[in-house]
Amino acid sequence: MLYLDHAAGGPVRREVLEAMAPFLTGRFGNPSSVHTVGEDIAGALEDARRRVAAVLAMRAGDIVFTSGGTEANNLAIAGIAIGARGRSPGHIVTTAVEHDSVLAVCRYLQRIHGYDIDILPVDDEGHVDPDSVARALRDDTVVVSVGYANNEVGTVQDVAGIVRAAASVPVHVDAVQAAGWLPLAGTGASALSIAGHKIGAPQGIGLLAVRGRIPLEPVLHGGGQERGRRSGTQNVAGAVGLAVALELAERDRPGAVARATAARDAFTRRVLDTVTGAHVTGDPTRRLPGLASFTFSATSGEAVLLELERRGVVTSSGSACAAGHDEPSHVLTAMGRDADDARTAIRFSFDRAAPPDAAALARAVADAVAAVRSGS
Ligand SMILES: Cc1ncc(COP(=O)(O)O)c(C=O)c1O
């Protein structure tokens, strides 16, 4: 089987598993306990915090470990918004192509707390114009939230331009898909979300890095762990694994980018040459190296997926979270695709270490699309 759904999640790296193993067995305990066992575990947690902060060029105190990307995005947006305004609602700016974990918490803040939300449009390749961010700002804007790289179409946003446009308003960057492919240090973001399971750490660990000067209201309330910003006993093994995974992803990034870009471009060329009615979705060049995405006219994405799986290729029709609903992708419709066209989308997302053979994969795609079109 050829697994090409790494944007949804990949395997845990061996080095990560080895680093985590002691904390799942002999080095157990609660990092908040005051005895020496607890101190040992707390030391490991703080070491993991320093290591991830170093990769992100942030301070250790800026790192809040979370259960993953969804929690990091919720904490960033609700935490910064409520931290800034208390009980008086303000204004939030985001874009129409964000992950549901961003859009849904914005809608929640609007519905329950009375925030105003501006959801900025994107162009037909999925870019948001930094000038539109500047134009949307108001005196009561508390946070701008933008994805670094889109999870469905791979388009990379001009984060530096958006940070400049936002001026003194904090910018939260959802870097869940960018980690391991794009530089994470020096974006100028005030807050950054990462999810472990996209970079070789397990599911159930992630982080929000948020610059210390920004007041952050917690979303989870309880024992006051993570300096009061995220209560709940920490996932120490996960944090240790995330630190190793992030360091390795950063170390391996240049090679991964070169390998994946070559494979993605060769695969895309072959698909466009051999499959009529195939169109790339997203920016053809300023996109994630390991993500190729298309629509195939006169097909259904779900049917092509099944035909691909019969040929040993496992991939997805867009984001894993949206899979299973019949709703067309909000990302593609925001990019101007009509609902029927959006239902023909397929996303191929590669392994960093071993991208697929472009020619063989393109043949499988051509066969699968032909099978769907002929109704066989
Ligand atoms: C861009 C983006 N943000 C957030 C998330 C949510 O992360 P998690 O699955 O760790 O909750 C995902 C997951 O696919 C994603 O792609």
The ligand as an SDF file (V2000), in Angstrom:
LIG
                    3D

 16 16  0  0  0  0  0  0  0  0999 V2000
   -4.0890   23.4420    9.1940 C   0  0  0  0  0  0  0  0  0  0  0  0
   -4.5820   22.5840   10.3310 C   0  0  0  0  0  0  0  0  0  0  0  0
   -4.8940   23.1670   11.4890 N   0  0  0  0  0  0  0  0  0  0  0  0
   -5.3300   22.4480   12.5440 C   0  0  0  0  0  0  0  0  0  0  0  0
   -5.4890   21.0890   12.4660 C   0  0  0  0  0  0  0  0  0  0  0  0
   -6.0000   20.3200   13.6570 C   0  0  0  0  0  0  0  0  0  0  0  0
   -4.9530   19.6300   14.2700 O   0  0  0  0  0  0  0  0  0  0  0  0
   -5.2580   18.3440   15.2010 P   0  0  0  0  0  0  0  0  0  0  0  0
   -5.6740   17.2670   14.2700 O   0  0  0  0  0  0  0  0  0  0  0  0
   -3.9410   18.0830   15.8520 O   0  0  0  0  0  0  0  0  0  0  0  0
   -6.2930   18.7280   16.1610 O   0  0  0  0  0  0  0  0  0  0  0  0
   -5.1790   20.4410   11.2610 C   0  0  0  0  0  0  0  0  0  0  0  0
   -5.3850   18.9800   11.1310 C   0  0  0  0  0  0  0  0  0  0  0  0
   -5.3580   18.4340   10.0860 O   0  0  0  0  0  0  0  0  0  0  0  0
   -4.7170   21.2140   10.1660 C   0  0  0  0  0  0  0  0  0  0  0  0
   -4.4170   20.6460    9.0040 O   0  0  0  0  0  0  0  0  0  0  0  0
  1  2  1  0
  2  3  1  0
  2 15  2  0
  3  4  2  0
  4  5  1  0
  5  6  1  0
  5 12  2  0
  6  7  1  0
  7  8  1  0
  8  9  2  0
  8 10  1  0
  8 11  1  0
 12 13  1  0
 12 15  1  0
 13 14  2  0
 15 16  1  0
M  END
$$$$
